[in-house]
Amino acid sequence: MTDSKILISGAGMDPSGLSWTEGMKNGWFFILGEAAGQRKLRRLVEEAANDPTRAAYRERFLTFLDASQNSSASAQGARPADCDPFQLGVHRPITVVGPPVPPLTSYIERHHDGLLRDVLRQNRGVMIVMVGDPATGKTRAALEAARNHLSDWTLVHPVDAAHLIETIDARDIAPETVLWLDRLELYLGGNEEVASLLRRLLTEANATPVTIVGTASPEDLKAWTEEAPEEHVHLRALLRSAHVLTVPSTVPVSERDAWCRPDLDDPRLTLACTSAGAAGGIVQALTGMTALIERYTSPVGPSGTYEQTVITTAIDLRRLGVASPLREDLLAAAAEEYAAAKPHADWFRQGLLAALRPVHGVSPLERLPGTPHDGYVLHTSVEQYGRSSRQGAVVPPGVWDRLLQHTLPAEDALRIAREAHRRGLHRHAAHLAAPLAAEGRDAATVLLAPWLERAGFADEAGEMLAASADAGDPRVLRCYAEWLARRGESDEADGVWRRAAAAGDATARVHAAAQYAEAGDFALLKELWLEGARSGDHEARHRLIQILHEDKDEPGVERWLKIGARSGDRPALEHLVLLLDRSGRGDEADRHLRASLDGKASPVLIDRLVRAGRTDEALELACDVGGAETSLPLADALRREERITELEDYLAARAAMGNALAVLRLVALLDDTAREGEAEALLYRGMAAGDDHSLTLLVMRLDRAGRRDEADDCLRRLAESGRPAAMRMLALRATRAEVIDDWLRRAAEAGDADSLRERVQRFVRSGRTGEARSWLEHSAEQGSILAVRELLGLPGRRDECERSLRRAIECGVPNAMTDLEQLLSDTGRRTEAERLRRYGIAPGGGTSAPWTAPPQITAGRRDGEPR
């Protein structure tokens, strides 16, 4: 320990905790220039981790080491075991006083680890998304699985969406690669280009296996699937094809002893188990999240309040799209907009120092030396908590102007521009995107053009598109063609459409096809779809197959169906199987199904084998492929053939993966074979693992057996540990109005949408609509996006409805802008409705006044007024 103390104490660290001297930085860079020196330094710092006198510096030394790595190593990749887990997103564990311990605690397997193992058995073109609340162990579980089951593969970790696009386009992802996308929102957030590239990568991976691993919050997954805009076709399709595994927020009682085994001899695990208590949030306590969130939500004294303001500011800047480390000048300027009252002049410095203060080695805000301006980053669990809890929080109006006044990295500026437009702030969106478009960034040009045209700057939009179209980007060409068509310049538009189609734009290809069809030029039409099919466009392939079918070119149809099946095109595979079956080549159809097995085609083949009386083959295939999907024909066949043990094993494997149908069938099987105790134990295990379906079945079972008190006790324990489903069920079982209301309120505040809606409806049915509105508005003020949305459907006065819609627009709720336009029109305010449509809202929610075009767009013009 002496060497590490000397090293750290003599390094020139500024005791304020805010800055490092240049001499110290140069010293570290000198050491880092030698690989041996780097390894020695990391070992010494890790040894110092549990020195209580130096705990404050630990994270900053390690982060500095990480930031100093050669960025190309991330692109080139390394084996999973050789990767730094903290660079990959694994949280550092808390520190405690005691003897030296390894950087990571021993890994304790949980229910989802078995499910993940089964998915990785079929490691061809698979995407895995670990979904869960902050600091529940998503990233660590994925890394342990990669190290154990893909140990010889190469792990590639792009730093952001731009790096990911560059890596895929450059064909830098070799076969047997794990593409590591921890925190998927950094890559997928509204980015159709990334989603399209990942789908292409997975399609190609049928021949050259690639496994994509990502982590996401439940809110983000819902936003990308259920709530994604219609135009996000690739995003929804990508996630529909992914294997989504849920990581529970708590460790069930039955598994907690494994975390506190004496043989682990790790005081960090002991402290985490003690801190978590009956709630079971052991992982959150182990990563420091429990203490950090408690400190954030319950500030103590003035410095605690200042710290909370600084952290809230950082959370919102991240929510708005600032993915790079936060510059101190931007953080300080934005924080001024969050201060409830203007405190003394040094309040921000006090708050920043407090936010950097660690508890057990972790702090809510960390400084990244070696990054531009030595920026700050939030502890991941604090950021994720804030993203979830502040979804319905309105960003203070002045923050948007502060963002316009600061120089931002291009990718950040583009993300913020998208976010501003999503929240109705059209002027800010246009002024953020314009400098990027002027620099020739096609993504910004495609975004900006329709925004300008809507605001009355159609000529400027056209000139910008015409200038950018020369580079040949298919998205720009498509936008330019659409602009020309709206201007009535159809001949020129047709030429641009053809250029866009030739450049590979699928929408342009469809438009060009319509032109050829109208002109009766079917030879060119066929050539167009053939070219698209050769480029891998699924839609083009389907259109080509249709033409070949009409031409009665059966060999051509079969050839392209086989190409589609090999590339992972599920409809092509299904049509190929039908074609082969009709021609009496069922065995060949089976071979194609086997060759295309990716977890999606296997049920088709299993059912075919069962129908052909080949139950043994079907069962063997089901066991080889794994996965949670349950084949009812196979289960029924095993039952008919009285193969009870094999049926039980088959159902048990799928029930363990959370398949509700398998759970139901297995419970029935155990009951039928006089093993009611095992059936009940199965449901208890599922309930403890976070499966609400098992919880419902268990409660119904206990009720039928006359054990209602036991069911109530079970539900209360789960409810007190924070389980919304248990709270909702207690509300349904209660008879006293105040008890029902209390459980519904608690479940709603825990994020249960059904309970929130039910409580509102109870208010409305009893004539207390005003009370419902007050509660929802209070919940919205606390950041509940569920409350913001529910307010939109609540009956009320016109001004109340308008206020709710304006708040919803500021929170980015889809369709709220359109609904407000309609409300304004219906109440005789058509001029304002048109102004809202063209110019959006102003920060604060009011309808925006007409605004001038960004100066980068109007350069050379006499004015920037809309026409």
Buried (B, 14 or more C-beta within 10 A) or exposed (E): EEEBBEBBEEBBBEEEBEEBEEEBBEBBEEBBEEEEEBEBBBEBBBBBBBBEEBBBBBBBBBBBBBBBBEEEBBBEBBBBEEBBBBBBBBBBBBBBEBEEBEBBBBBBEBBBBEBBBBBBEBBBBBBBBBBBBBBBBBBBBBBBBBBBBBEEBBBBBBBBBBBBBEBBEEEBBEEBBBBBBBBBBBBBBBBBBBBBBBBBBBBBBBEBBBBBBBBBBBBBBEBBBEEBEEEBBBBBBBBEBBBBBBBBBBBBEEBBEBBBEEEBEBBBBBBBBEBBEEBBBBBBBBBBBBBBBEBBEEBEEBBBBBBBBBBBBBBBBBBBBBBBBBBBEBBBBBBBBBBEEEBEEEBBBBBBBBBBBBBBBBBBBBBBBBBEEBBBBBBBBBBBBBBBBBBBBBBBBBBBEBBBEBEBBBBBBBBBBBBBBBBBBBBBBBBBBBBBBBEEBBBBBBBBBBBBBBBBBBBBBBBBBBBBBEEEBBBBBBBBBBBBBEEEBEEBBBEBBBBBBBBBBBBBBBBBBEBBEEEEEEEBBBEBBBBBBEEBBBBBBBBBBEBBBEEEBEEBBBEBBBBBBBBBBBBBBBBBBEBBBEEEBBEBBBEBBEEBBBBBBBBBBBBBBBEEEBBEBBBEBBEEBBBBBBBEBBBEBBBEEEBEEBBBEBBBBBBBBBBBBBBBBBBEBBBEEEBEEBBBEBBBBBBBBBBBBBBBBBBEBBBEEEBEEBBBEBBBEBBEBBBBBBBBBBBEBBEEEEEBBBBBBBBBBBBBBEBBBBBBEBBBEEEBBEEBBEBBBEBBBEBBBBBBBBBBEBEBEEEBBBBBBBBBBBBBBBEBBEBBBEBBBEBEBEEBBEBBBBBBBBBEBEBBEEBBBBEBBBEEBEEBEBE
